[in-house]
Amino acid sequence: MSYQVLARKYRPQRFAEVVGQEHVTQTLTNAIEQGRIAHAYLFCGPRGTGKTTIARIFAKCLNCTGGPKVAFDEHDLRCVEIAEGRSLDVLEIDGASNNGVEQVRELRETVKYAPASARFKIYIIDEVHMLTTAAFNALLKTLEEPPSHVKFMFATTDPEKVLPTILSRCQRFDLRRIPAALIVQHLKRIAVDEGVKVDGAALDAIARGADGAMRDAESTLDQLISFCGNEIVESDVLTMFGLAARGALLSLAEALIGGDLEGALRQLDELARNGKDLGRLLADLLNHFRNLLIYQVSRGDLRLLELGETEAVTLKQQAGRLSAAALGRMLEVLTDAEGRLRDAVSKKILLEVALLKAIQARTAIDLDTVLERLHALRPQDDREALGPPVSAPTGQAAGASRVAEAAPAGAKTKAAALPPAAEAAVPSLNEAVAATRAEANASLDLGTLWSGLVEAVGRASPFTRSYLVRGLPVSFTGKTLVIGFDAEFAEYIPLIDVPRNHALIQTKLMELGFEATQVKFIRVESPSAPRPPAPALAAGAPPAGSGAPATVNPPPAAKPVRSKATKLDPADFKNDPLIKQALEVFKGTIVEVRG
């Protein structure tokens, strides 16, 4: 008799023997016992998790002698025929090679005939997503209203490619990746039955390499028995998979947590020279830091993790050495590297840079924290005069390393790792505000006040400033600043006239010494048309923070003149730091530059 591979030899023959899919087998068991058997089923899930196996067992339950029933006799002739694939009433069809309209038409012709000997005629179509759209459409009517003696069972690894009209006519069951612990238990039973000695570390490595697929794990064990004989150790498995030993992985993680860049690079070099799969190494490292974060956030709840005893001990030791924010930043660096690894020319160099960035991300802090610390270093009198520190503008924050704080979904990503240029610019933020306040106490005309306001708004919101520069001050009387837009730019009024911009402008006016002010946006005639001079403001500039208006001299009697928009130089526009940062963040390109 020819040799039978382990994946076929130990293939489950009953629902009770299926590993890790109890949510599916229990539902089908209850359906059989209650007589609630549908006409079409769809089994979805990764490879090697039991889709076709469950379909075959379900077919045995339906067509066994005296069925439908779950507790069928394995030696029943009909069940043996189904298990061996020679039943006339259970037809297994490969959807990849029988995916055309003609094959579906043949199926539609055969479904009308009664089963040869069993209760039901069952069609098991594997990889059903490979059917063409025309073939799916040809199957729709038959699938929705098949003869009472026909049952359809579909299996697919890619349910997203199955037409919604097909999905709506089936009962769908999603199979899960099998946990590593269950794979290890199953492999232990096989090893005992086969008389093979396999150490625990080797079984863990096999389960890790199988990535939740039982068939992959059984095939690997079969190959290892051929390679090693009756005794298998961890090094044999690591050589076959190209995996790093668990100890080496934990040691590399320890180097990253401790900030030992030299040690991390040496370990990476050794693993690469030994032929380890760098992509798999990065995935395992990413999973380890994910476990650290989950362990820390859950306060040590190991039920959320799939860990061996040794790894659990290491996790407890490492989790207390980093904050959740630091772990989040390191995870983001490793996740970004994983996304770019596939297209990298040199995977080793990319991984080396990722390790460097991960170590730097441990101690990185955001710009708001830097500003708070700088503000705290000022003398007490200066802090009271200046008020709270000004947040860094978008352009300066973008100049810092963009490493996100670990935060809930929807929270804004903060910048970190302040570069020298931005560090030098930080003190000037509060100084600029103080200077602007000082100017407000002097005698100003409306144009000078407007320039100061536009500059202050621009530091907080460059986008709001881009609207203001197209307007012009009309008047500032009775604590109301009127801002006008001529006909050419009237379309900007509804964009800027929103509560958020009102609050921003009022805040900046208050910083300039004008409290309790209101803002009004109007449309004015073209600048070329005559316009009455803006009324003068009351004399006597108040101190900053007072409620009285500042001294503002009236503008000249001549109609206000506003410079026309000049044509933008595309080269200067593309070299603008803010534009460069926006292109980098949104991965975009400049299509057109308009004046």
C-alpha positions in Angstrom: 0.0 0.0 0.0 1.3 3.5 -0.9 2.4 5.9 1.8 -0.2 8.3 3.0 0.9 11.8 4.2 0.1 12.8 7.7 -2.3 15.6 6.6 -4.5 13.0 4.9 -3.9 10.2 7.4 -5.0 12.3 10.4 -7.7 14.3 8.6 -10.8 14.6 10.9 -13.6 12.3 10.1 -16.1 13.6 12.6 -17.1 17.1 13.9 -15.6 16.2 17.3 -12.2 15.7 15.7 -12.0 19.2 14.1 -9.6 21.4 15.9 -10.2 25.0 16.7 -13.5 25.5 14.8 -16.1 24.7 17.5 -18.2 27.7 16.5 -18.8 26.1 13.1 -19.1 22.4 14.1 -21.5 23.2 17.0 -23.8 25.2 14.7 -23.9 22.5 12.1 -24.5 19.8 14.8 -27.5 21.8 16.1 -28.9 22.3 12.6 -28.8 18.6 12.0 -30.4 17.7 15.3 -33.2 20.3 14.8 -33.8 19.5 11.2 -32.9 23.0 10.0 -30.7 22.1 7.1 -30.3 24.9 4.5 -29.7 24.3 0.8 -26.4 26.2 0.5 -23.4 26.8 2.8 -20.3 28.9 2.3 -17.1 28.1 4.4 -14.6 30.9 4.4 -11.1 31.1 6.0 -7.4 30.8 5.6 -5.8 27.8 4.0 -5.4 24.6 6.0 -8.1 25.5 8.6 -10.7 22.8 7.7 -13.1 24.2 5.1 -13.3 21.2 2.8 -12.9 18.8 5.7 -16.0 20.2 7.5 -17.9 20.1 4.2 -17.1 16.4 3.8 -18.1 15.6 7.4 -21.3 17.5 6.9 -22.0 15.5 3.7 -21.4 12.3 5.7 -23.9 13.4 8.4 -26.6 14.1 5.7 -26.1 11.0 3.5 -25.2 8.3 6.1 -27.5 5.4 6.6 -30.4 6.4 8.7 -29.4 10.1 8.5 -29.2 12.9 8.7 -27.5 12.4 12.1 -24.2 13.5 13.7 -23.3 10.1 15.3 -22.9 8.1 12.1 -21.0 4.9 11.8 -17.5 5.5 10.3 -17.6 2.1 8.6 -21.0 2.8 7.0 -20.5 2.2 3.2 -21.8 5.6 2.2 -19.5 7.4 4.6 -16.5 5.4 3.4 -17.3 6.3 -0.2 -17.5 10.0 0.8 -14.2 9.8 2.7 -12.5 8.2 -0.2 -14.0 10.6 -2.8 -15.8 8.0 -4.9 -19.4 8.7 -3.9 -21.7 9.2 -6.9 -23.9 11.5 -4.8 -21.2 13.8 -3.3 -19.4 15.6 -6.1 -16.3 17.6 -5.3 -15.6 20.3 -8.0 -12.5 22.4 -8.3 -13.7 26.0 -8.9 -10.3 27.1 -10.3 -10.4 24.7 -13.3 -14.2 24.5 -13.7 -15.0 28.2 -13.6 -16.7 28.9 -16.9 -20.3 29.2 -17.9 -20.3 25.9 -19.8 -19.3 23.9 -16.6 -22.1 25.7 -14.7 -24.6 24.8 -17.4 -23.6 21.2 -17.1 -24.1 21.4 -13.4 -27.6 22.9 -13.9 -28.5 20.0 -16.1 -27.4 17.3 -13.6 -29.0 18.8 -10.5 -32.5 17.8 -11.7 -31.6 14.1 -11.5 -32.3 12.3 -8.2 -29.3 10.9 -6.2 -28.2 7.4 -7.0 -28.5 5.9 -3.5 -28.3 8.5 -0.8 -30.8 11.0 0.5 -29.1 14.1 -1.0 -27.0 15.0 -4.0 -24.3 17.3 -2.6 -22.0 19.6 -4.6 -18.8 20.7 -2.9 -17.1 23.5 -4.9 -13.7 24.4 -3.6 -12.2 27.8 -4.3 -15.5 29.0 -5.5 -14.2 32.6 -5.7 -12.4 31.5 -8.9 -15.7 31.3 -10.8 -16.2 34.0 -13.4 -18.9 36.6 -13.0 -20.9 35.0 -15.9 -20.6 31.6 -14.2 -21.8 33.0 -10.9 -24.8 34.6 -12.6 -25.6 31.4 -14.4 -25.7 29.6 -11.0 -27.9 32.2 -9.3 -31.4 30.8 -10.1 -30.4 27.2 -9.4 -28.7 28.2 -6.1 -31.7 30.1 -4.9 -34.3 27.4 -5.6 -32.6 24.1 -6.1 -34.5 20.8 -6.1 -35.2 19.5 -2.6 -32.6 16.7 -3.0 -29.7 19.0 -3.8 -27.3 20.7 -1.3 -24.5 23.1 -2.2 -21.3 23.6 -0.1 -18.8 26.2 -1.2 -15.3 26.7 0.2 -13.1 29.8 -0.4 -10.1 31.6 0.9 -11.2 34.9 -0.5 -14.9 35.6 0.2 -14.6 39.2 -0.9 -14.4 38.0 -4.5 -17.7 36.1 -4.3 -20.6 38.1 -5.7 -23.0 39.5 -3.1 -25.9 37.9 -4.8 -24.2 34.5 -4.1 -23.4 35.4 -0.5 -27.0 36.3 0.1 -28.2 32.9 -0.9 -25.8 31.0 1.4 -25.3 30.4 5.1 -21.8 31.7 5.7 -19.3 30.3 8.2 -16.0 32.0 8.8 -13.2 29.7 10.0 -10.5 31.1 12.2 -6.8 30.6 12.2 -6.1 27.8 14.7 -4.3 28.9 17.9 -0.7 27.7 18.2 -1.5 25.9 21.5 -4.1 23.7 19.8 -1.7 23.0 16.9 1.0 21.9 19.4 -1.5 19.6 21.2 -2.6 18.0 18.0 1.0 17.5 16.8 1.9 15.8 20.1 -0.8 13.2 19.5 0.4 12.6 16.0 4.0 12.2 17.2 3.0 9.7 19.8 1.0 7.7 17.2 3.9 7.8 14.8 6.6 6.9 17.4 8.5 10.1 16.9 10.2 12.1 19.7 9.7 15.9 19.2 10.8 18.3 21.9 8.5 21.1 23.1 10.5 23.9 21.5 10.4 22.2 18.1 6.6 21.9 18.4 6.3 25.5 19.3 8.5 26.5 16.3 6.3 24.3 14.0 3.2 25.9 15.2 4.7 29.4 14.9 5.8 28.7 11.3 2.4 27.2 10.4 0.7 30.6 11.1 -2.6 29.0 12.2 -2.9 26.4 9.4 -3.1 22.9 10.7 -2.4 21.3 7.3 0.8 23.3 7.0 1.9 22.1 10.5 1.2 18.5 9.7 3.0 18.7 6.4 6.0 20.3 8.1 6.1 17.5 10.7 5.9 15.0 7.9 8.9 16.6 6.2 10.9 16.8 9.4 10.4 13.1 10.1 11.8 12.4 6.7 14.7 14.8 7.3 15.6 14.0 11.0 14.2 10.5 11.6 12.6 9.7 14.9 14.0 12.6 16.9 13.3 16.2 16.1 14.8 19.3 17.9 14.2 23.0 17.5 17.2 23.8 15.4 15.9 21.4 12.7 12.6 23.4 12.5 14.4 26.7 12.5 16.6 25.6 9.6 13.6 24.5 7.6 11.5 27.6 8.1 14.3 30.2 8.2 13.0 31.3 11.5 15.0 32.9 14.3 15.1 31.0 17.6 12.7 32.3 20.2 15.7 33.1 22.4 17.4 35.2 19.7 14.2 37.1 19.1 13.8 37.9 22.8 17.5 39.0 22.9 17.0 41.3 20.0 13.9 42.8 21.6 15.9 43.3 24.8 18.6 45.2 22.9 16.0 47.5 21.5 14.3 48.1 24.8 17.7 48.8 26.4 18.8 51.2 23.7 21.8 49.0 22.7 22.0 49.8 19.0 25.4 48.1 18.5 24.1 44.9 20.1 20.9 44.9 18.0 22.8 45.4 14.7 25.2 42.6 15.6 22.4 40.2 16.3 20.6 41.2 13.1 23.8 40.6 11.1 24.3 37.2 12.6 20.7 36.2 11.9 21.0 37.4 8.3 24.3 35.5 7.7 22.6 32.4 9.0 20.0 32.6 6.3 17.0 33.7 8.5 14.0 35.2 6.8 14.2 38.9 7.6 10.6 39.5 6.7 9.5 36.8 9.2 12.0 38.1 11.8 10.4 41.6 11.5 6.9 40.1 11.8 7.9 38.2 14.9 9.5 41.2 16.4 6.5 43.3 15.7 4.3 40.7 17.3 6.5 40.6 20.4 6.2 44.4 20.9 2.5 44.1 20.3 2.3 41.5 23.1 4.3 43.9 25.3 1.8 46.7 24.7 -1.3 44.4 25.3 0.3 43.0 28.4 0.9 46.5 29.8 -2.5 47.9 28.9 -4.3 44.9 30.2 -2.3 45.0 33.4 -0.8 41.6 32.9 -3.8 39.6 31.6 -2.2 36.7 29.8 -5.5 35.4 28.5 -5.4 38.0 25.7 -2.1 36.5 24.5 -0.8 33.3 23.0 2.4 32.7 24.9 4.7 30.0 26.1 5.8 29.8 29.7 9.3 31.1 28.9 8.0 34.0 26.8 5.5 35.0 29.5 8.3 35.4 32.0 10.3 37.6 29.7 7.2 39.6 28.9 6.7 40.4 32.6 10.3 41.6 32.9 10.3 43.8 29.7 6.9 45.3 30.0 7.7 47.4 33.1 10.7 49.1 31.4 8.8 51.1 28.8 5.7 53.3 28.9 2.7 52.6 26.7 3.6 55.7 24.7 7.1 54.5 24.0 5.9 51.1 23.0 3.4 52.7 20.6 6.1 54.8 18.9 8.3 51.7 18.5 5.4 49.7 17.1 4.7 52.4 14.5 8.3 52.4 13.4 8.3 48.6 13.0 4.9 48.6 11.3 6.0 51.2 8.8 9.1 49.1 8.0 7.0 46.0 7.5 4.9 47.8 4.9 8.0 48.9 3.0 10.0 45.7 3.3 8.4 44.0 0.3 9.6 46.7 -2.1 13.0 47.3 -0.5 16.1 46.5 -2.6 18.1 45.7 0.5 15.9 44.3 3.2 18.8 44.2 5.7 19.5 47.9 5.3 15.9 48.7 5.7 15.7 46.6 8.8 18.9 48.2 10.3 17.4 51.7 9.8 14.1 50.5 11.4 16.0 49.2 14.5 17.8 52.6 14.7 14.5 54.5 14.5 12.9 52.2 17.0 15.6 52.9 19.6 15.3 56.6 19.0 11.5 56.4 19.3 11.9 55.1 22.9 12.9 58.5 24.3 11.3 60.8 21.7 8.9 63.5 23.1 6.4 65.7 21.3 6.8 69.4 20.7 4.0 70.4 23.1 5.9 68.8 25.9 9.1 70.7 24.9 7.2 74.0 24.8 5.7 73.3 28.3 9.2 72.6 29.6 10.6 75.7 28.0 7.8 77.8 29.4 8.4 76.4 32.9 12.1 77.5 32.7 11.1 81.2 32.2 11.0 83.5 35.2 7.7 83.6 37.0 7.0 87.2 36.0 7.6 86.4 32.3 5.3 83.4 32.5 2.5 85.5 34.0 2.9 88.2 31.3 3.1 85.8 28.4 0.4 83.5 29.5 0.3 79.8 28.5 2.9 78.6 25.9 1.9 78.9 22.3 1.5 75.5 20.5 4.0 74.9 17.7 2.6 75.8 14.2 2.0 73.1 11.7 5.1 73.9 9.7 7.5 73.6 12.7 5.8 70.6 14.1 6.2 68.9 10.7 9.9 69.6 10.9 10.2 67.2 13.8 10.4 63.4 13.5 6.8 62.2 13.0 6.6 59.4 15.6 3.1 59.1 17.0 2.1 58.9 20.6 0.2 55.7 21.6 -3.3 57.1 21.7 -6.9 56.0 21.2 -8.2 55.7 17.7 -9.0 59.2 16.2 -6.5 61.0 18.4 -4.1 63.4 16.6 -0.6 62.2 15.9 1.9 64.4 17.7 5.4 65.2 16.5 8.5 64.2 18.4 12.3 64.4 18.3 12.8 68.2 18.0 15.5 69.0 15.3 18.0 71.8 15.9 16.2 74.3 13.6 12.9 73.9 15.4 14.6 73.9 18.8 16.1 77.3 18.0 12.7 78.6 16.9 10.7 77.5 20.0 11.7 80.4 22.2 10.8 82.9 19.5 7.1 81.8 19.6 6.3 83.3 22.9 8.7 86.2 22.3 6.8 87.0 19.1 3.5 87.1 21.0 5.1 89.4 23.6 6.4 91.7 20.9 3.1 91.9 19.2 1.4 92.8 22.5 4.0 95.6 23.0 3.3 97.0 19.6 -0.4 97.0 20.4 0.2 99.5 23.2 1.7 102.0 20.8 -0.1 104.2 18.4 -1.1 102.0 15.4 -3.0 102.6 12.2 -5.5 100.0 11.0 -3.1 98.6 8.4 -0.4 97.9 11.1 -3.0 96.3 13.4 -4.2 94.2 10.4 -0.6 93.0 9.6 0.0 92.0 13.2 -3.3 90.1 13.4 -2.7 88.3 10.1 0.8 87.3 11.4 -0.6 86.1 14.7 -3.3 84.1 13.1 -0.9 82.6 10.6 1.3 81.2 13.5 -1.7 79.3 14.8 -3.4 78.4 11.6 -1.7 78.8 8.2 -5.0 77.9 6.5 -7.0 80.6 8.1 -4.2 83.1 7.3 -4.5 82.0 3.6 -8.1 83.4 3.7 -7.3 86.6 5.6 -4.5 87.7 3.2 -7.2 88.0 0.5 -9.3 90.3 2.6 -8.7 93.8 4.0 -9.7 95.7 7.2 -12.7 98.0 6.6 -13.2 99.4 10.1 -12.6 98.7 13.8 -15.2 100.6 15.9 -17.2 99.8 18.9 -15.3 96.5 19.5 -16.2 95.1 16.1 -13.6 94.4 13.5 -15.1 94.5 10.0 -13.1 92.5 7.4 -14.0 93.0 3.7 -13.6 90.8 0.6 -14.0 92.4 -2.8 -16.0 90.7 -5.5 -12.9 88.8 -6.8 -12.5 86.9 -3.5 -16.1 87.0 -2.2 -16.2 83.2 -2.5 -13.9 83.0 0.6 -16.5 84.6 2.9 -18.5 81.4 3.6 -15.2 79.5 4.1 -13.8 81.8 6.8 -17.1 83.0 8.4 -17.3 79.9 10.7 -17.3 79.8 14.5 -13.8 78.3 14.7 -12.2 81.2 12.8 -14.2 83.7 14.7 -12.8 82.3 18.0 -9.3 82.2 16.6 -9.3 85.8 15.5 -11.0 87.0 18.7 -8.2 85.2 20.7 -5.5 86.8 18.7 -7.1 90.2 19.1 -7.2 89.7 22.8 -3.5 88.8 22.8 -2.9 92.1 21.0 -4.8 94.0 23.7 -8.4 94.1 22.5 -10.7 92.1 24.6 -14.4 91.2 24.0 -14.2 92.0 20.3 -16.5 90.8 17.6 -15.6 89.9 13.9 -17.7 90.6 10.9 -17.0 89.6 7.3 -18.6 91.6 4.5 -18.4 92.0 0.7 -17.1 95.3 -0.5 -16.8 97.0 -3.8 -13.8 96.7 -5.9 -10.7 98.5 -4.6 -10.7 100.7 -7.6 -14.1 102.2 -6.6 -14.2 105.1 -4.1 -14.6 104.1 -0.5 -15.1 106.3 2.5 -12.1 106.4 4.9 -12.3 104.0 7.8 -13.4 105.8 11.0 -10.8 106.4 13.6 -10.6 104.5 16.9 -10.7 106.2 20.2 -7.4 107.5 21.4 -5.6 106.1 24.3 -4.2 102.6 24.0 -5.1 100.3 26.9 -2.6 97.9 28.5 -2.7 94.4 27.3 -5.6 92.4 28.7 -7.8 95.4 29.4 -11.2 95.7 28.1 -10.8 99.1 26.4 -9.9 99.3 22.7 -6.3 100.2 21.7 -5.3 103.5 20.1 -5.6 103.1 16.4 -5.0 106.1 14.0 -7.4 106.4 11.1 -6.1 105.3 7.7 -5.4 108.0 5.1 -8.5 109.5 3.4 -7.5 107.9 0.1 -9.3 104.8 -0.8 -7.5 101.7 0.5 -5.3 100.1 -2.1 -4.7 96.4 -2.1 -2.0 94.8 -4.1 -3.2 92.5 -6.7 -2.4 88.8 -6.5 0.8 88.1 -8.2 1.4 85.1 -10.3 3.1 82.4 -8.2 6.4 80.9 -9.2 5.9 77.1 -9.3 9.5 76.5 -8.3 9.1 78.7 -5.2 5.8 77.2 -4.4 7.1 73.6 -4.5 10.1 74.6 -2.3 7.9 76.0 0.4 8.5 73.9 3.6 4.8 73.7 4.5 3.9 72.5 1.0 6.7 69.9 1.1 5.5 68.6 4.4 1.9 68.3 3.1 3.1 66.4 0.1 5.0 64.0 2.3 2.2 63.4 4.8 -0.5 62.8 2.2 1.8 61.1 -0.3 0.7 63.5 -3.0 2.1 65.3 -6.0 1.5 68.9 -7.3 -0.6 68.8 -10.4 -1.1 72.5 -11.0 -0.1 75.8 -9.3 -2.7 78.6 -9.5 -2.2 82.2 -8.6 
